[in-house]
């Protein structure tokens, strides 16, 4: 196969200001543009340079690919996360605009390997160990190619992608690539964090990508849908417990330790076993407070929190009943209980029953639970619930005691950073998390 060209959705606004650094050719009229520009959405059309264009896609291509770059102004990063903010970002490659959901979407089009240099620098510190950077380059490349192929298959089959199962008693939803139909991936944590060439990458990142160029993880001849999250909390989760009900051999439960920690039953689907696991701090690669190792994986804004292996969140009755009503659009009245219904292999909740004075409902999967129980995203769905100050059966306070950060499927970034620091090679890191997978050079 040849190196793919990628389409990345960056921002979604009714008006977008941008700055062309170098000469860009505007495909619609063949003219050359440079400097500050603006596009505006009005009634299904894109306004640019005095023109109102109904063209499906406006395209700005750099005259000289290696020298050209563009800045998008006021890009929102960390959408709906606790550190959401706006920043100006710089990108290589071409800039496309489309109309979508009564707004404009800015899309960056560039080669996969150039994209990877930015992703590795956005997802992690550019000062990470070489083995960790190589491992991350391979999983990011594998995941991307798998998404491009999956998207092509979905479009070809013309079948509607089903991600919600709803009855009067249950609301089960998972979030995946059905959200993006006009580009391959988005630039936020929903896909892979991508901030163009805003963050200066180091020669180390470039060397790691060059050293693994075209290399992917495969299973049974297919490129692996290689997932990763910040911190698995001690055990990685299986794919089907987080996304669509499809089993991937290489995305299974993995104990993030050379052996099972002593004194623990590892059947974390059982409530009392999960409770002991979550309330204690078992040995694991990702159980670390080493700031030097953590700084390899956590950018400045991620380091605003350090309680990712085990954490606690507390809500008063008023806070939790208002939050759940707002997030679900359903009035439960006062919340009486949050009852675990089903857990996955890592102890993450797949289904949770919300019991209110007015109604009850089972919700899932893990990201839906995290969205409902937080202003942004709860660190993970791996938690147990303490009720405090019950009066007439109504708790005054709910304390969620939890483990891990993220969905926990595939590679655990903090665990992988620790493995790199302990001297494990990139292939050993990958085959620890993706059991039974193989490394293959595809281009």
Secondary structure, DSSP 8 states (H G I E B T S, - for coil): ----EEEEEEEEESEEEEEEEEEEEETTT--EEEEEEEEEEETTEEEETTEEE--SEEEEEESSTTT-EEEEEEEEESTTSTT-EEEEEEE-SEEEEEEETTEEEEEEEEEHHHHHHHHHHHHS-TTS-HHHHHHHHHHHHHHHHHHHHHHHHHHHHT-----EEE-SSEEEE--SGGG-SSSSEESSTTS----TTSS---HHHHHHHHHTTTEEEEETTEE----EESB-TTB-B-GGGTSSS---TTS---BSSSS--TT----TTSHHHHHHHHHS----TT----HHHHHHH--TTGGG----SEEEEEEEHHHHHHHHHHHHS----SEEEEEEEEE-TTS-EEEEEEEESS-EEEEESHHHHHHHTSSS--S-S-EEEEEES-BTTB-SEEEEEEE-BS--BSEEHHHHHHHHHTT--HHHHHHHHSTT-EEEE--
